Amino acid sequence: MNPAEVRNESMNELLTAAANPPASFEEYLIQNAKVVGDLVNSYIPSGDHPDMDTYLYGPLMKYSENGGKRHRPLICFAACVAVGGDIRHAASAASAIEHFHTAALIHDDIADEATTRRGVPCMHLTEGLGIAINTGDLALSMVNGAVMRDPYLTDAQKVRVVTELIEMTRRTIEGQALDLGWARDKRYDITPDDYLCMAIHKTAHYSGAVPLAVGAIVGGGTEEQIAALREYGLATGLAFQIQDDLLNIEGDPEIVGKDYASDITEGKRTLMVVHALKHSDKRDRLVEILSSKTTDIADLAEAVSIMREAGSLDYARDYASSLTDKAKEKLLQEIDESNARALLISMADYFINRMK
């Protein structure tokens, strides 16, 4: 099938699924990840020279096909339905956010000197640094184009969605600047409030707030509904990042493999790290490990133990739970009862309880 046919078939499947969504957010992801992946990938073009496919479009397609759970486009669709909209109006925006996610990951892995992503070697290791940078740039360039060409959206909606996507991009880059800068300058004076500012910018906008707000915008939601979904997305997106950080340092190192405690190797200032730096009597040893870029399992496990003894892991879990509890209360007040709203409420619990 050509891309247009794939897109139509994917949308038909999603329309059927939207009519009777599961109660569990995890089931929603499992049932729809592949079809949404097909939809997202249908927006990837091909070149007018065969080597363009070899060195650009092919690597992007291969990377995107190993696309994870696709929660960002799927919550965009859920928000659209929650305000009474037609999910066909959300297809281009949902796909745009996922292409932004792809670009962010490719570039993030380069900046962090990471080795694996989603269980396979990072693109800059398999394709080379230059091609990886260029492929990430391509994914970033695709963010706005599909929206501007979407026949389902009015001109006013296109302008508003693209404005959202531009702001989302800037905020994410701001958060990444803090994350990278603190590591480069060996900053250990970072507070929990500093971390929260970084994580909200780097992750919460594009992993929660913007997908939900954009879904409501294209779904014809009221300004109050759009604001409520954005606020809900900020809180749950931040909880998602905190849980992501926790997952990186928990579990059996022999099972997790090369990804175990990679945040420690990279010297990341996670919520657990900044809390432990303030509260642990082993602060100097933690700083030493964070500064060493070590991959030694014993050293990594020692750093995790220092954070656990300082109560930092429990602090992070409690903070994430508090965020989602408050966010759910507000959403229940502003969004009418529906299967889609129940799905979004379930999303908050999934974000803080997921195991991978």
C-alpha positions as CSV (number, residue, x, y, z in Angstrom):
1,M,0.0,0.0,0.0
2,N,1.1,3.6,-0.6
3,P,1.4,6.0,2.3
4,A,-2.1,7.5,1.7
5,E,-3.7,4.0,1.8
6,V,-1.8,3.1,4.9
7,R,-3.0,6.3,6.6
8,N,-6.6,5.7,5.6
9,E,-6.5,2.1,6.8
10,S,-4.9,3.1,10.1
11,M,-7.5,5.8,10.7
12,N,-10.3,3.4,10.0
13,E,-8.9,1.0,12.6
14,L,-8.4,3.8,15.2
15,L,-12.0,5.0,14.6
16,T,-13.3,1.5,15.3
17,A,-11.1,1.3,18.5
18,A,-12.2,4.8,19.6
19,A,-15.9,3.7,19.6
20,N,-15.2,1.1,22.3
21,P,-11.9,2.0,24.2
22,P,-10.6,-0.3,26.9
23,A,-10.8,0.9,30.5
24,S,-7.1,0.4,31.1
25,F,-4.6,2.8,29.6
26,E,-2.1,0.0,29.3
27,E,-4.5,-2.0,27.2
28,Y,-5.1,1.1,25.1
29,L,-1.4,1.3,24.3
30,I,-1.1,-2.4,23.6
31,Q,-4.1,-2.5,21.3
32,N,-3.2,0.6,19.3
33,A,0.6,1.0,19.3
34,K,1.1,-0.8,16.1
35,V,-1.6,0.9,14.1
36,V,-0.6,4.3,15.4
37,G,3.0,3.5,14.4
38,D,1.8,2.7,10.9
39,L,0.0,6.0,10.8
40,V,3.0,8.0,12.0
41,N,5.3,6.3,9.6
42,S,3.0,7.0,6.7
43,Y,4.0,10.6,7.0
44,I,7.7,9.8,6.3
45,P,8.4,10.6,2.6
46,S,10.9,9.0,0.3
47,G,13.6,10.7,-1.7
48,D,13.9,11.4,-5.4
49,H,17.3,9.7,-5.5
50,P,17.8,6.1,-4.2
51,D,20.7,7.1,-2.0
52,M,18.5,9.5,-0.1
53,D,16.5,6.5,1.1
54,T,19.8,4.7,2.0
55,Y,21.2,7.6,4.0
56,L,18.2,9.5,5.2
57,Y,14.7,8.2,4.8
58,G,15.5,4.6,5.4
59,P,17.3,5.1,8.7
60,L,14.5,7.3,9.9
61,M,11.9,4.7,8.9
62,K,13.9,1.9,10.6
63,Y,14.2,4.0,13.8
64,S,10.6,4.9,13.9
65,E,9.4,1.4,13.3
66,N,11.1,0.5,16.6
67,G,8.9,3.2,18.2
68,G,7.9,2.1,21.6
69,K,4.4,2.5,23.1
70,R,3.4,5.6,21.1
71,H,1.7,7.1,24.1
72,R,2.0,10.7,22.8
73,P,-0.1,10.3,19.7
74,L,-2.5,8.1,21.5
75,I,-3.2,10.6,24.3
76,C,-3.6,13.3,21.6
77,F,-6.4,11.1,20.1
78,A,-7.9,10.4,23.5
79,A,-8.1,14.2,24.3
80,C,-9.7,14.8,21.0
81,V,-12.4,12.3,21.8
82,A,-12.8,13.5,25.3
83,V,-14.0,16.9,24.1
84,G,-16.3,15.3,21.5
85,G,-14.0,15.6,18.5
86,D,-13.3,13.4,15.4
87,I,-9.9,11.7,15.7
88,R,-9.3,12.1,12.0
89,H,-8.7,15.8,12.8
90,A,-5.9,14.8,15.2
91,A,-3.9,12.5,12.9
92,S,-1.4,15.0,11.6
93,A,-0.8,16.7,14.9
94,A,-0.4,13.4,16.7
95,S,2.0,12.2,14.2
96,A,3.9,15.5,14.3
97,I,4.5,15.1,18.0
98,E,5.8,11.6,17.6
99,H,8.2,12.7,14.9
100,F,9.4,15.4,17.3
101,H,9.9,12.7,19.9
102,T,12.0,10.7,17.4
103,A,14.2,13.8,16.6
104,A,14.6,14.5,20.3
105,L,15.7,11.0,21.1
106,I,18.2,10.8,18.2
107,H,19.8,14.1,19.2
108,D,19.6,13.3,22.9
109,D,21.5,10.0,22.5
110,I,24.3,11.9,20.6
111,A,24.5,14.6,23.3
112,D,24.6,12.0,26.1
113,E,27.0,9.7,24.3
114,A,24.4,6.9,24.9
115,T,25.0,3.4,23.5
116,T,21.5,1.8,23.3
117,R,17.9,2.9,22.7
118,R,14.9,0.6,22.9
119,G,17.2,-2.4,23.2
120,V,19.3,-1.7,20.1
121,P,22.4,0.3,19.4
122,C,21.9,4.0,19.0
123,M,21.7,5.4,15.5
124,H,24.9,7.4,15.8
125,L,26.7,4.2,16.4
126,T,25.1,2.2,13.5
127,E,24.9,4.9,10.9
128,G,27.5,7.4,12.0
129,L,27.3,10.7,13.8
130,G,26.7,12.8,10.7
131,I,23.9,10.7,9.3
132,A,22.3,10.5,12.8
133,I,22.3,14.3,13.2
134,N,20.9,14.8,9.7
135,T,18.2,12.1,10.3
136,G,17.2,13.8,13.5
137,D,17.0,17.1,11.7
138,L,14.7,15.5,9.1
139,A,12.3,14.3,11.8
140,L,12.3,17.7,13.3
141,S,11.6,19.4,10.0
142,M,8.5,17.1,9.6
143,V,6.8,18.5,12.7
144,N,4.9,21.3,11.1
145,G,4.5,20.4,7.5
146,A,1.9,17.7,7.9
147,V,-0.3,19.9,10.0
148,M,-0.2,22.7,7.5
149,R,-1.3,20.3,4.7
150,D,-4.1,18.6,6.7
151,P,-7.4,18.9,4.8
152,Y,-9.4,18.3,8.0
153,L,-8.2,21.4,9.8
154,T,-9.3,25.0,9.4
155,D,-6.7,27.6,8.7
156,A,-7.2,28.9,12.3
157,Q,-6.6,25.5,13.8
158,K,-3.5,25.0,11.7
159,V,-2.0,28.2,12.9
160,R,-2.8,27.5,16.5
161,V,-1.5,23.9,16.4
162,V,1.7,24.9,14.7
163,T,2.2,27.7,17.3
164,E,1.8,25.0,20.0
165,L,4.4,22.8,18.3
166,I,6.9,25.7,18.0
167,E,6.5,26.6,21.6
168,M,6.8,22.9,22.6
169,T,10.0,22.6,20.6
170,R,11.5,25.7,22.3
171,R,10.6,24.6,25.8
172,T,12.0,21.1,25.2
173,I,15.3,22.6,24.0
174,E,15.4,24.9,27.0
175,G,15.1,21.9,29.3
176,Q,17.7,20.0,27.4
177,A,20.1,23.0,27.8
178,L,19.7,22.8,31.6
179,D,20.2,19.0,31.6
180,L,23.4,19.2,29.5
181,G,24.8,22.3,31.0
182,W,24.5,21.0,34.6
183,A,26.3,17.9,33.6
184,R,29.0,19.7,31.6
185,D,29.8,22.2,34.4
186,K,29.7,19.5,37.1
187,R,27.0,21.4,38.9
188,Y,26.0,19.8,42.2
189,D,24.2,22.7,43.7
190,I,20.9,21.8,41.8
191,T,17.8,21.8,44.0
192,P,14.6,19.8,43.6
193,D,12.9,23.0,42.2
194,D,15.7,23.3,39.6
195,Y,15.1,19.7,38.6
196,L,11.4,20.2,38.3
197,C,11.9,23.3,36.1
198,M,14.2,21.3,33.8
199,A,11.9,18.2,33.6
200,I,8.8,20.2,33.0
201,H,10.5,21.9,30.0
202,K,12.4,18.9,28.7
203,T,9.6,16.3,29.0
204,A,6.3,17.4,30.5
205,H,5.3,19.7,27.7
206,Y,5.9,17.4,24.8
207,S,5.0,14.1,26.6
208,G,1.8,15.3,28.2
209,A,0.7,18.9,28.0
210,V,0.9,19.6,24.3
211,P,-0.5,16.3,23.0
212,L,-3.5,16.7,25.2
213,A,-4.0,20.4,24.5
214,V,-3.6,19.9,20.8
215,G,-6.0,17.0,20.8
216,A,-8.6,19.3,22.5
217,I,-7.9,22.1,20.1
218,V,-8.5,20.0,16.9
219,G,-11.4,18.3,18.6
220,G,-13.2,21.7,19.1
221,G,-12.9,21.8,22.8
222,T,-13.6,24.9,24.9
223,E,-10.8,27.1,26.2
224,E,-11.6,25.7,29.7
225,Q,-11.3,22.2,28.4
226,I,-8.0,22.9,26.6
227,A,-6.6,24.5,29.7
228,A,-7.6,21.6,32.0
229,L,-6.1,19.0,29.6
230,R,-2.9,21.0,29.3
231,E,-2.6,21.3,33.1
232,Y,-3.3,17.6,33.4
233,G,-0.7,16.8,30.8
234,L,2.0,18.9,32.6
235,A,1.4,17.1,35.9
236,T,1.3,13.6,34.4
237,G,4.1,14.3,32.0
238,L,6.3,15.3,34.9
239,A,5.3,12.2,36.8
240,F,6.1,10.2,33.7
241,Q,9.7,11.6,33.7
242,I,10.2,10.9,37.4
243,Q,9.1,7.3,36.9
244,D,11.3,7.1,33.9
245,D,14.3,8.2,36.1
246,L,13.3,5.7,38.8
247,L,13.1,2.8,36.3
248,N,16.6,3.6,35.1
249,I,18.1,2.8,38.5
250,E,15.8,0.0,39.7
251,G,15.7,-3.6,38.8
252,D,18.3,-6.3,38.5
253,P,21.4,-5.0,36.6
254,E,21.9,-8.4,35.0
255,I,18.4,-8.2,33.5
256,V,18.3,-4.5,32.6
257,G,21.7,-4.8,30.9
258,K,23.5,-1.8,29.4
259,D,20.7,0.6,30.2
260,Y,21.0,0.0,33.9
261,A,21.7,3.3,35.7
262,S,22.8,5.0,32.5
263,D,21.6,8.2,34.0
264,I,24.3,7.9,36.7
265,T,26.9,7.2,34.1
266,E,25.8,10.3,32.2
267,G,25.8,12.3,35.5
268,K,22.1,13.2,35.2
269,R,20.6,15.5,37.8
270,T,17.5,13.5,38.5
271,L,15.0,14.2,41.3
272,M,16.6,11.3,43.3
273,V,20.1,12.6,42.8
274,V,19.4,16.2,43.8
275,H,17.4,15.1,46.8
276,A,20.3,12.8,47.9
277,L,22.9,15.5,47.3
278,K,21.0,17.6,49.9
279,H,20.2,14.9,52.4
280,S,22.8,12.1,52.3
281,D,25.9,12.0,54.6
282,K,27.6,10.2,51.7
283,R,27.3,13.2,49.3
284,D,31.0,13.3,48.4
285,R,31.0,9.7,47.3
286,L,27.9,10.2,45.3
287,V,29.5,13.2,43.6
288,E,32.6,11.2,42.9
289,I,30.5,8.4,41.2
290,L,28.4,10.9,39.2
291,S,31.6,12.7,38.0
292,S,33.4,9.5,36.9
293,K,31.2,8.4,33.9
294,T,31.6,4.9,35.3
295,T,29.8,1.9,33.8
296,D,31.0,-0.4,36.6
297,I,28.0,-2.2,38.0
298,A,29.3,-2.1,41.6
299,D,29.8,1.7,41.5
300,L,26.4,2.2,39.9
301,A,24.7,0.0,42.5
302,E,26.5,1.9,45.3
303,A,25.2,5.2,44.0
304,V,21.7,3.8,43.9
305,S,22.2,2.5,47.5
306,I,23.2,6.0,48.6
307,M,20.0,7.5,47.1
308,R,17.9,4.8,48.6
309,E,19.4,5.2,52.1
310,A,18.7,9.0,51.9
311,G,15.1,8.3,51.2
312,S,15.4,9.8,47.7
313,L,13.7,7.0,45.8
314,D,10.7,7.1,48.2
315,Y,10.6,10.9,48.0
316,A,10.5,10.8,44.1
317,R,7.7,8.1,44.2
318,D,5.7,10.1,46.7
319,Y,6.1,13.3,44.7
320,A,4.9,11.6,41.4
321,S,1.9,10.1,43.2
322,S,0.9,13.4,44.7
323,L,1.2,15.1,41.3
324,T,-1.1,12.6,39.6
325,D,-3.7,12.6,42.5
326,K,-4.1,16.3,42.3
327,A,-4.2,16.3,38.5
328,K,-7.0,13.7,38.4
329,E,-9.1,15.8,40.7
330,K,-8.9,18.8,38.4
331,L,-9.6,16.9,35.2
332,L,-12.7,15.3,36.7
333,Q,-14.1,18.8,37.4
334,E,-13.5,20.2,34.0
335,I,-14.0,17.3,31.5
336,D,-17.4,15.6,31.1
337,E,-17.7,11.9,32.0
338,S,-16.9,9.6,29.1
339,N,-14.9,6.6,28.2
340,A,-12.2,8.8,26.9
341,R,-12.0,10.7,30.2
342,A,-11.8,7.4,32.1
343,L,-8.9,6.4,29.8
344,L,-7.0,9.6,30.6
345,I,-7.6,9.2,34.3
346,S,-6.2,5.7,34.0
347,M,-3.2,7.1,32.2
348,A,-2.0,8.9,35.4
349,D,-1.9,5.6,37.3
350,Y,-0.1,3.9,34.4
351,F,2.6,6.6,34.3
352,I,3.6,6.1,37.9
353,N,3.2,2.4,38.1
354,R,4.7,1.2,34.9
355,M,7.6,-1.1,35.1
356,K,9.4,-0.4,31.8
